[in-house]
């Protein structure tokens, strides 16, 4: 398995982010996990502006929380293999009860290669070292075996299960840092 690094999105990654989105569409996935609305936008510069806005209390819309979005980049070829979104605080009911501190996704052709495990480990380091968090909440669909295993392997302890929209069975985990 190739090593990955987490980097913040920049203009340099525009073409690769368009390819990332198009691959999800090609595989019939309308929702891209941890993309901070990139799947709903067409203008990359507007998306970068949104990420900038969401990265600071001074510019943040009251309906969300400060967060940092990262691209999971494979070092060997500089390919975007996934994305991970770290929410600095659980400031609203949705985050506190359902979504948690971290969301992540891996592009369809790069799944089951250990990249989610690497991205989550790096994001947990970020949470501990940069945000000074002692524990993080993370959730996944119960049926998503890969994500569930990734969370458990990172030390996740199941707190609860619930039925969410469209009868999705969601599991909520906590990971001590």
PyMOL commands that place a pseudoatom at each C-alpha (Angstrom):
pseudoatom trace, name=CA, resn=UNK, resi=1, chain=A, elem=C, hetatm=0, pos=[0.000, 0.000, 0.000]
pseudoatom trace, name=CA, resn=UNK, resi=2, chain=A, elem=C, hetatm=0, pos=[1.301, 3.418, -0.953]
pseudoatom trace, name=CA, resn=UNK, resi=3, chain=A, elem=C, hetatm=0, pos=[1.675, 6.133, 1.649]
pseudoatom trace, name=CA, resn=UNK, resi=4, chain=A, elem=C, hetatm=0, pos=[-0.699, 9.064, 1.560]
pseudoatom trace, name=CA, resn=UNK, resi=5, chain=A, elem=C, hetatm=0, pos=[-0.541, 12.557, 2.971]
pseudoatom trace, name=CA, resn=UNK, resi=6, chain=A, elem=C, hetatm=0, pos=[-3.296, 15.002, 3.827]
pseudoatom trace, name=CA, resn=UNK, resi=7, chain=A, elem=C, hetatm=0, pos=[-3.197, 18.393, 2.122]
pseudoatom trace, name=CA, resn=UNK, resi=8, chain=A, elem=C, hetatm=0, pos=[-5.646, 21.255, 2.044]
pseudoatom trace, name=CA, resn=UNK, resi=9, chain=A, elem=C, hetatm=0, pos=[-7.339, 21.846, -1.318]
pseudoatom trace, name=CA, resn=UNK, resi=10, chain=A, elem=C, hetatm=0, pos=[-5.708, 24.528, -3.456]
pseudoatom trace, name=CA, resn=UNK, resi=11, chain=A, elem=C, hetatm=0, pos=[-6.053, 25.821, -7.002]
pseudoatom trace, name=CA, resn=UNK, resi=12, chain=A, elem=C, hetatm=0, pos=[-3.289, 23.392, -7.988]
pseudoatom trace, name=CA, resn=UNK, resi=13, chain=A, elem=C, hetatm=0, pos=[-5.707, 20.450, -7.495]
pseudoatom trace, name=CA, resn=UNK, resi=14, chain=A, elem=C, hetatm=0, pos=[-8.577, 21.792, -9.608]
pseudoatom trace, name=CA, resn=UNK, resi=15, chain=A, elem=C, hetatm=0, pos=[-8.196, 19.356, -12.519]
pseudoatom trace, name=CA, resn=UNK, resi=16, chain=A, elem=C, hetatm=0, pos=[-7.715, 16.404, -10.172]
pseudoatom trace, name=CA, resn=UNK, resi=17, chain=A, elem=C, hetatm=0, pos=[-10.776, 17.403, -8.125]
pseudoatom trace, name=CA, resn=UNK, resi=18, chain=A, elem=C, hetatm=0, pos=[-12.900, 17.521, -11.268]
pseudoatom trace, name=CA, resn=UNK, resi=19, chain=A, elem=C, hetatm=0, pos=[-11.625, 14.022, -12.126]
pseudoatom trace, name=CA, resn=UNK, resi=20, chain=A, elem=C, hetatm=0, pos=[-12.410, 12.911, -8.551]
pseudoatom trace, name=CA, resn=UNK, resi=21, chain=A, elem=C, hetatm=0, pos=[-15.992, 14.167, -8.837]
pseudoatom trace, name=CA, resn=UNK, resi=22, chain=A, elem=C, hetatm=0, pos=[-16.437, 12.672, -12.322]
pseudoatom trace, name=CA, resn=UNK, resi=23, chain=A, elem=C, hetatm=0, pos=[-15.275, 9.257, -11.126]
pseudoatom trace, name=CA, resn=UNK, resi=24, chain=A, elem=C, hetatm=0, pos=[-17.969, 9.230, -8.438]
pseudoatom trace, name=CA, resn=UNK, resi=25, chain=A, elem=C, hetatm=0, pos=[-20.580, 10.189, -11.029]
pseudoatom trace, name=CA, resn=UNK, resi=26, chain=A, elem=C, hetatm=0, pos=[-19.307, 7.474, -13.393]
pseudoatom trace, name=CA, resn=UNK, resi=27, chain=A, elem=C, hetatm=0, pos=[-19.855, 4.916, -10.620]
pseudoatom trace, name=CA, resn=UNK, resi=28, chain=A, elem=C, hetatm=0, pos=[-23.399, 6.175, -10.009]
pseudoatom trace, name=CA, resn=UNK, resi=29, chain=A, elem=C, hetatm=0, pos=[-22.620, 7.988, -6.767]
pseudoatom trace, name=CA, resn=UNK, resi=30, chain=A, elem=C, hetatm=0, pos=[-24.452, 11.294, -6.519]
pseudoatom trace, name=CA, resn=UNK, resi=31, chain=A, elem=C, hetatm=0, pos=[-23.129, 12.045, -3.020]
pseudoatom trace, name=CA, resn=UNK, resi=32, chain=A, elem=C, hetatm=0, pos=[-19.412, 12.398, -2.391]
pseudoatom trace, name=CA, resn=UNK, resi=33, chain=A, elem=C, hetatm=0, pos=[-18.541, 11.941, 1.271]
pseudoatom trace, name=CA, resn=UNK, resi=34, chain=A, elem=C, hetatm=0, pos=[-16.519, 14.616, 3.085]
pseudoatom trace, name=CA, resn=UNK, resi=35, chain=A, elem=C, hetatm=0, pos=[-16.390, 16.939, 0.088]
pseudoatom trace, name=CA, resn=UNK, resi=36, chain=A, elem=C, hetatm=0, pos=[-17.911, 20.050, 1.718]
pseudoatom trace, name=CA, resn=UNK, resi=37, chain=A, elem=C, hetatm=0, pos=[-20.499, 20.477, -1.034]
pseudoatom trace, name=CA, resn=UNK, resi=38, chain=A, elem=C, hetatm=0, pos=[-18.059, 19.974, -3.938]
pseudoatom trace, name=CA, resn=UNK, resi=39, chain=A, elem=C, hetatm=0, pos=[-20.528, 17.407, -5.292]
pseudoatom trace, name=CA, resn=UNK, resi=40, chain=A, elem=C, hetatm=0, pos=[-23.178, 20.173, -5.511]
pseudoatom trace, name=CA, resn=UNK, resi=41, chain=A, elem=C, hetatm=0, pos=[-20.956, 22.858, -7.048]
pseudoatom trace, name=CA, resn=UNK, resi=42, chain=A, elem=C, hetatm=0, pos=[-19.582, 23.440, -10.542]
pseudoatom trace, name=CA, resn=UNK, resi=43, chain=A, elem=C, hetatm=0, pos=[-17.084, 26.229, -9.930]
pseudoatom trace, name=CA, resn=UNK, resi=44, chain=A, elem=C, hetatm=0, pos=[-13.865, 25.131, -8.226]
pseudoatom trace, name=CA, resn=UNK, resi=45, chain=A, elem=C, hetatm=0, pos=[-12.892, 28.668, -7.189]
pseudoatom trace, name=CA, resn=UNK, resi=46, chain=A, elem=C, hetatm=0, pos=[-16.268, 29.143, -5.493]
pseudoatom trace, name=CA, resn=UNK, resi=47, chain=A, elem=C, hetatm=0, pos=[-15.688, 25.866, -3.654]
pseudoatom trace, name=CA, resn=UNK, resi=48, chain=A, elem=C, hetatm=0, pos=[-12.263, 27.035, -2.468]
pseudoatom trace, name=CA, resn=UNK, resi=49, chain=A, elem=C, hetatm=0, pos=[-13.882, 30.282, -1.276]
pseudoatom trace, name=CA, resn=UNK, resi=50, chain=A, elem=C, hetatm=0, pos=[-16.481, 28.253, 0.633]
pseudoatom trace, name=CA, resn=UNK, resi=51, chain=A, elem=C, hetatm=0, pos=[-13.759, 26.178, 2.295]
pseudoatom trace, name=CA, resn=UNK, resi=52, chain=A, elem=C, hetatm=0, pos=[-11.960, 29.365, 3.302]
pseudoatom trace, name=CA, resn=UNK, resi=53, chain=A, elem=C, hetatm=0, pos=[-15.183, 30.777, 4.739]
pseudoatom trace, name=CA, resn=UNK, resi=54, chain=A, elem=C, hetatm=0, pos=[-15.801, 27.598, 6.731]
pseudoatom trace, name=CA, resn=UNK, resi=55, chain=A, elem=C, hetatm=0, pos=[-12.277, 27.517, 8.162]
pseudoatom trace, name=CA, resn=UNK, resi=56, chain=A, elem=C, hetatm=0, pos=[-12.642, 30.463, 10.544]
pseudoatom trace, name=CA, resn=UNK, resi=57, chain=A, elem=C, hetatm=0, pos=[-15.059, 31.643, 13.224]
pseudoatom trace, name=CA, resn=UNK, resi=58, chain=A, elem=C, hetatm=0, pos=[-14.839, 35.158, 11.769]
pseudoatom trace, name=CA, resn=UNK, resi=59, chain=A, elem=C, hetatm=0, pos=[-16.227, 34.190, 8.366]
pseudoatom trace, name=CA, resn=UNK, resi=60, chain=A, elem=C, hetatm=0, pos=[-18.372, 31.195, 9.241]
pseudoatom trace, name=CA, resn=UNK, resi=61, chain=A, elem=C, hetatm=0, pos=[-22.063, 31.010, 8.503]
pseudoatom trace, name=CA, resn=UNK, resi=62, chain=A, elem=C, hetatm=0, pos=[-24.023, 30.561, 11.761]
pseudoatom trace, name=CA, resn=UNK, resi=63, chain=A, elem=C, hetatm=0, pos=[-25.542, 27.301, 10.540]
pseudoatom trace, name=CA, resn=UNK, resi=64, chain=A, elem=C, hetatm=0, pos=[-22.323, 25.286, 10.545]
pseudoatom trace, name=CA, resn=UNK, resi=65, chain=A, elem=C, hetatm=0, pos=[-19.066, 24.803, 12.379]
pseudoatom trace, name=CA, resn=UNK, resi=66, chain=A, elem=C, hetatm=0, pos=[-15.440, 25.569, 11.713]
pseudoatom trace, name=CA, resn=UNK, resi=67, chain=A, elem=C, hetatm=0, pos=[-13.851, 22.693, 9.854]
pseudoatom trace, name=CA, resn=UNK, resi=68, chain=A, elem=C, hetatm=0, pos=[-10.782, 21.735, 7.896]
pseudoatom trace, name=CA, resn=UNK, resi=69, chain=A, elem=C, hetatm=0, pos=[-11.092, 19.776, 4.700]
pseudoatom trace, name=CA, resn=UNK, resi=70, chain=A, elem=C, hetatm=0, pos=[-8.194, 17.659, 3.459]
pseudoatom trace, name=CA, resn=UNK, resi=71, chain=A, elem=C, hetatm=0, pos=[-7.418, 15.759, 0.294]
pseudoatom trace, name=CA, resn=UNK, resi=72, chain=A, elem=C, hetatm=0, pos=[-5.856, 12.330, 0.747]
pseudoatom trace, name=CA, resn=UNK, resi=73, chain=A, elem=C, hetatm=0, pos=[-2.981, 12.392, -1.751]
pseudoatom trace, name=CA, resn=UNK, resi=74, chain=A, elem=C, hetatm=0, pos=[-1.002, 9.279, -2.701]
pseudoatom trace, name=CA, resn=UNK, resi=75, chain=A, elem=C, hetatm=0, pos=[2.649, 10.278, -2.517]
pseudoatom trace, name=CA, resn=UNK, resi=76, chain=A, elem=C, hetatm=0, pos=[3.848, 7.991, -5.302]
pseudoatom trace, name=CA, resn=UNK, resi=77, chain=A, elem=C, hetatm=0, pos=[1.790, 9.658, -8.049]
pseudoatom trace, name=CA, resn=UNK, resi=78, chain=A, elem=C, hetatm=0, pos=[0.115, 12.693, -6.404]
pseudoatom trace, name=CA, resn=UNK, resi=79, chain=A, elem=C, hetatm=0, pos=[-3.344, 11.191, -7.049]
pseudoatom trace, name=CA, resn=UNK, resi=80, chain=A, elem=C, hetatm=0, pos=[-6.304, 12.207, -4.895]
pseudoatom trace, name=CA, resn=UNK, resi=81, chain=A, elem=C, hetatm=0, pos=[-7.502, 8.932, -3.362]
pseudoatom trace, name=CA, resn=UNK, resi=82, chain=A, elem=C, hetatm=0, pos=[-9.974, 10.418, -0.894]
pseudoatom trace, name=CA, resn=UNK, resi=83, chain=A, elem=C, hetatm=0, pos=[-11.170, 13.325, 1.176]
pseudoatom trace, name=CA, resn=UNK, resi=84, chain=A, elem=C, hetatm=0, pos=[-11.566, 13.849, 4.897]
pseudoatom trace, name=CA, resn=UNK, resi=85, chain=A, elem=C, hetatm=0, pos=[-13.385, 16.633, 6.706]
pseudoatom trace, name=CA, resn=UNK, resi=86, chain=A, elem=C, hetatm=0, pos=[-12.517, 17.503, 10.322]
pseudoatom trace, name=CA, resn=UNK, resi=87, chain=A, elem=C, hetatm=0, pos=[-15.115, 19.520, 12.238]
pseudoatom trace, name=CA, resn=UNK, resi=88, chain=A, elem=C, hetatm=0, pos=[-13.425, 21.393, 15.057]
pseudoatom trace, name=CA, resn=UNK, resi=89, chain=A, elem=C, hetatm=0, pos=[-16.449, 21.399, 17.368]
pseudoatom trace, name=CA, resn=UNK, resi=90, chain=A, elem=C, hetatm=0, pos=[-19.857, 19.764, 17.546]
pseudoatom trace, name=CA, resn=UNK, resi=91, chain=A, elem=C, hetatm=0, pos=[-21.770, 23.041, 17.494]
pseudoatom trace, name=CA, resn=UNK, resi=92, chain=A, elem=C, hetatm=0, pos=[-25.211, 21.951, 16.363]
pseudoatom trace, name=CA, resn=UNK, resi=93, chain=A, elem=C, hetatm=0, pos=[-27.656, 19.134, 16.971]
pseudoatom trace, name=CA, resn=UNK, resi=94, chain=A, elem=C, hetatm=0, pos=[-26.908, 17.364, 13.694]
pseudoatom trace, name=CA, resn=UNK, resi=95, chain=A, elem=C, hetatm=0, pos=[-23.181, 17.175, 14.458]
pseudoatom trace, name=CA, resn=UNK, resi=96, chain=A, elem=C, hetatm=0, pos=[-23.693, 16.242, 18.126]
pseudoatom trace, name=CA, resn=UNK, resi=97, chain=A, elem=C, hetatm=0, pos=[-26.183, 13.487, 17.405]
pseudoatom trace, name=CA, resn=UNK, resi=98, chain=A, elem=C, hetatm=0, pos=[-25.348, 12.168, 13.958]
pseudoatom trace, name=CA, resn=UNK, resi=99, chain=A, elem=C, hetatm=0, pos=[-22.307, 13.338, 12.012]
pseudoatom trace, name=CA, resn=UNK, resi=100, chain=A, elem=C, hetatm=0, pos=[-19.560, 13.895, 14.567]
pseudoatom trace, name=CA, resn=UNK, resi=101, chain=A, elem=C, hetatm=0, pos=[-16.104, 15.391, 14.172]
pseudoatom trace, name=CA, resn=UNK, resi=102, chain=A, elem=C, hetatm=0, pos=[-14.873, 13.508, 11.114]
pseudoatom trace, name=CA, resn=UNK, resi=103, chain=A, elem=C, hetatm=0, pos=[-16.282, 12.453, 7.775]
pseudoatom trace, name=CA, resn=UNK, resi=104, chain=A, elem=C, hetatm=0, pos=[-14.300, 10.761, 5.022]
pseudoatom trace, name=CA, resn=UNK, resi=105, chain=A, elem=C, hetatm=0, pos=[-14.635, 9.123, 1.665]
pseudoatom trace, name=CA, resn=UNK, resi=106, chain=A, elem=C, hetatm=0, pos=[-12.452, 7.269, -0.825]
pseudoatom trace, name=CA, resn=UNK, resi=107, chain=A, elem=C, hetatm=0, pos=[-12.823, 7.380, -4.591]
pseudoatom trace, name=CA, resn=UNK, resi=108, chain=A, elem=C, hetatm=0, pos=[-14.443, 4.240, -6.044]
pseudoatom trace, name=CA, resn=UNK, resi=109, chain=A, elem=C, hetatm=0, pos=[-11.348, 2.853, -7.799]
pseudoatom trace, name=CA, resn=UNK, resi=110, chain=A, elem=C, hetatm=0, pos=[-9.173, 3.213, -4.678]
pseudoatom trace, name=CA, resn=UNK, resi=111, chain=A, elem=C, hetatm=0, pos=[-11.390, 1.529, -2.085]
pseudoatom trace, name=CA, resn=UNK, resi=112, chain=A, elem=C, hetatm=0, pos=[-10.338, -1.501, -0.038]
pseudoatom trace, name=CA, resn=UNK, resi=113, chain=A, elem=C, hetatm=0, pos=[-6.676, -0.520, -0.245]
pseudoatom trace, name=CA, resn=UNK, resi=114, chain=A, elem=C, hetatm=0, pos=[-6.233, 0.893, 3.273]
pseudoatom trace, name=CA, resn=UNK, resi=115, chain=A, elem=C, hetatm=0, pos=[-6.433, 4.564, 2.327]
pseudoatom trace, name=CA, resn=UNK, resi=116, chain=A, elem=C, hetatm=0, pos=[-9.353, 5.345, 4.648]
pseudoatom trace, name=CA, resn=UNK, resi=117, chain=A, elem=C, hetatm=0, pos=[-7.359, 3.857, 7.519]
pseudoatom trace, name=CA, resn=UNK, resi=118, chain=A, elem=C, hetatm=0, pos=[-4.380, 6.087, 6.710]
pseudoatom trace, name=CA, resn=UNK, resi=119, chain=A, elem=C, hetatm=0, pos=[-6.523, 9.199, 6.260]
pseudoatom trace, name=CA, resn=UNK, resi=120, chain=A, elem=C, hetatm=0, pos=[-8.351, 8.617, 9.532]
pseudoatom trace, name=CA, resn=UNK, resi=121, chain=A, elem=C, hetatm=0, pos=[-5.095, 8.066, 11.433]
pseudoatom trace, name=CA, resn=UNK, resi=122, chain=A, elem=C, hetatm=0, pos=[-3.692, 11.326, 10.054]
pseudoatom trace, name=CA, resn=UNK, resi=123, chain=A, elem=C, hetatm=0, pos=[-6.920, 13.202, 10.837]
pseudoatom trace, name=CA, resn=UNK, resi=124, chain=A, elem=C, hetatm=0, pos=[-6.895, 11.867, 14.410]
pseudoatom trace, name=CA, resn=UNK, resi=125, chain=A, elem=C, hetatm=0, pos=[-3.337, 13.189, 14.789]
pseudoatom trace, name=CA, resn=UNK, resi=126, chain=A, elem=C, hetatm=0, pos=[-4.567, 16.570, 13.537]
pseudoatom trace, name=CA, resn=UNK, resi=127, chain=A, elem=C, hetatm=0, pos=[-7.431, 16.519, 16.061]
pseudoatom trace, name=CA, resn=UNK, resi=128, chain=A, elem=C, hetatm=0, pos=[-5.092, 15.689, 18.924]
pseudoatom trace, name=CA, resn=UNK, resi=129, chain=A, elem=C, hetatm=0, pos=[-2.158, 17.943, 18.036]
pseudoatom trace, name=CA, resn=UNK, resi=130, chain=A, elem=C, hetatm=0, pos=[-3.837, 20.932, 16.402]
pseudoatom trace, name=CA, resn=UNK, resi=131, chain=A, elem=C, hetatm=0, pos=[-7.301, 21.021, 17.949]
pseudoatom trace, name=CA, resn=UNK, resi=132, chain=A, elem=C, hetatm=0, pos=[-6.304, 19.569, 21.334]
pseudoatom trace, name=CA, resn=UNK, resi=133, chain=A, elem=C, hetatm=0, pos=[-9.317, 17.245, 21.355]
pseudoatom trace, name=CA, resn=UNK, resi=134, chain=A, elem=C, hetatm=0, pos=[-9.297, 14.323, 23.783]
pseudoatom trace, name=CA, resn=UNK, resi=135, chain=A, elem=C, hetatm=0, pos=[-11.875, 12.276, 21.895]
pseudoatom trace, name=CA, resn=UNK, resi=136, chain=A, elem=C, hetatm=0, pos=[-13.747, 12.462, 18.609]
pseudoatom trace, name=CA, resn=UNK, resi=137, chain=A, elem=C, hetatm=0, pos=[-17.136, 11.289, 17.453]
pseudoatom trace, name=CA, resn=UNK, resi=138, chain=A, elem=C, hetatm=0, pos=[-17.500, 9.587, 14.084]
pseudoatom trace, name=CA, resn=UNK, resi=139, chain=A, elem=C, hetatm=0, pos=[-20.426, 7.783, 12.480]
pseudoatom trace, name=CA, resn=UNK, resi=140, chain=A, elem=C, hetatm=0, pos=[-21.105, 5.477, 9.555]
pseudoatom trace, name=CA, resn=UNK, resi=141, chain=A, elem=C, hetatm=0, pos=[-23.882, 3.462, 7.996]
pseudoatom trace, name=CA, resn=UNK, resi=142, chain=A, elem=C, hetatm=0, pos=[-24.067, 0.074, 9.693]
pseudoatom trace, name=CA, resn=UNK, resi=143, chain=A, elem=C, hetatm=0, pos=[-24.054, -1.600, 6.281]
pseudoatom trace, name=CA, resn=UNK, resi=144, chain=A, elem=C, hetatm=0, pos=[-20.776, 0.086, 5.322]
pseudoatom trace, name=CA, resn=UNK, resi=145, chain=A, elem=C, hetatm=0, pos=[-18.477, -2.675, 6.530]
pseudoatom trace, name=CA, resn=UNK, resi=146, chain=A, elem=C, hetatm=0, pos=[-15.302, -0.986, 5.289]
pseudoatom trace, name=CA, resn=UNK, resi=147, chain=A, elem=C, hetatm=0, pos=[-15.989, 2.252, 7.130]
pseudoatom trace, name=CA, resn=UNK, resi=148, chain=A, elem=C, hetatm=0, pos=[-17.078, 0.422, 10.259]
pseudoatom trace, name=CA, resn=UNK, resi=149, chain=A, elem=C, hetatm=0, pos=[-13.860, -1.624, 10.288]
pseudoatom trace, name=CA, resn=UNK, resi=150, chain=A, elem=C, hetatm=0, pos=[-11.788, 1.521, 9.695]
pseudoatom trace, name=CA, resn=UNK, resi=151, chain=A, elem=C, hetatm=0, pos=[-13.379, 3.232, 12.698]
pseudoatom trace, name=CA, resn=UNK, resi=152, chain=A, elem=C, hetatm=0, pos=[-13.098, 0.196, 14.987]
pseudoatom trace, name=CA, resn=UNK, resi=153, chain=A, elem=C, hetatm=0, pos=[-9.458, -0.372, 13.970]
pseudoatom trace, name=CA, resn=UNK, resi=154, chain=A, elem=C, hetatm=0, pos=[-8.741, 3.249, 14.938]
pseudoatom trace, name=CA, resn=UNK, resi=155, chain=A, elem=C, hetatm=0, pos=[-10.076, 2.546, 18.430]
pseudoatom trace, name=CA, resn=UNK, resi=156, chain=A, elem=C, hetatm=0, pos=[-13.719, 3.449, 17.878]
pseudoatom trace, name=CA, resn=UNK, resi=157, chain=A, elem=C, hetatm=0, pos=[-16.161, 2.336, 20.568]
pseudoatom trace, name=CA, resn=UNK, resi=158, chain=A, elem=C, hetatm=0, pos=[-19.802, 2.008, 19.545]
pseudoatom trace, name=CA, resn=UNK, resi=159, chain=A, elem=C, hetatm=0, pos=[-22.013, 4.370, 21.544]
pseudoatom trace, name=CA, resn=UNK, resi=160, chain=A, elem=C, hetatm=0, pos=[-25.370, 4.007, 19.803]
pseudoatom trace, name=CA, resn=UNK, resi=161, chain=A, elem=C, hetatm=0, pos=[-27.295, 3.010, 16.721]
pseudoatom trace, name=CA, resn=UNK, resi=162, chain=A, elem=C, hetatm=0, pos=[-30.275, 4.808, 15.292]
pseudoatom trace, name=CA, resn=UNK, resi=163, chain=A, elem=C, hetatm=0, pos=[-32.460, 4.910, 12.210]
pseudoatom trace, name=CA, resn=UNK, resi=164, chain=A, elem=C, hetatm=0, pos=[-31.933, 8.056, 10.166]
pseudoatom trace, name=CA, resn=UNK, resi=165, chain=A, elem=C, hetatm=0, pos=[-33.589, 9.383, 7.009]
pseudoatom trace, name=CA, resn=UNK, resi=166, chain=A, elem=C, hetatm=0, pos=[-34.542, 6.797, 4.398]
pseudoatom trace, name=CA, resn=UNK, resi=167, chain=A, elem=C, hetatm=0, pos=[-34.312, 4.036, 7.050]
pseudoatom trace, name=CA, resn=UNK, resi=168, chain=A, elem=C, hetatm=0, pos=[-30.511, 4.193, 7.158]
pseudoatom trace, name=CA, resn=UNK, resi=169, chain=A, elem=C, hetatm=0, pos=[-29.125, 2.334, 10.158]
pseudoatom trace, name=CA, resn=UNK, resi=170, chain=A, elem=C, hetatm=0, pos=[-26.363, 4.613, 11.492]
pseudoatom trace, name=CA, resn=UNK, resi=171, chain=A, elem=C, hetatm=0, pos=[-23.759, 3.779, 14.123]
pseudoatom trace, name=CA, resn=UNK, resi=172, chain=A, elem=C, hetatm=0, pos=[-22.066, 6.413, 16.302]
pseudoatom trace, name=CA, resn=UNK, resi=173, chain=A, elem=C, hetatm=0, pos=[-18.563, 5.758, 17.650]
pseudoatom trace, name=CA, resn=UNK, resi=174, chain=A, elem=C, hetatm=0, pos=[-16.165, 7.622, 19.940]
pseudoatom trace, name=CA, resn=UNK, resi=175, chain=A, elem=C, hetatm=0, pos=[-12.395, 7.418, 19.599]
pseudoatom trace, name=CA, resn=UNK, resi=176, chain=A, elem=C, hetatm=0, pos=[-10.168, 8.466, 22.501]
pseudoatom trace, name=CA, resn=UNK, resi=177, chain=A, elem=C, hetatm=0, pos=[-7.044, 10.288, 21.365]
for i in range(1, 177): cmd.bond("trace and resi %d" % i, "trace and resi %d" % (i + 1))
show_as sticks, trace
zoom trace
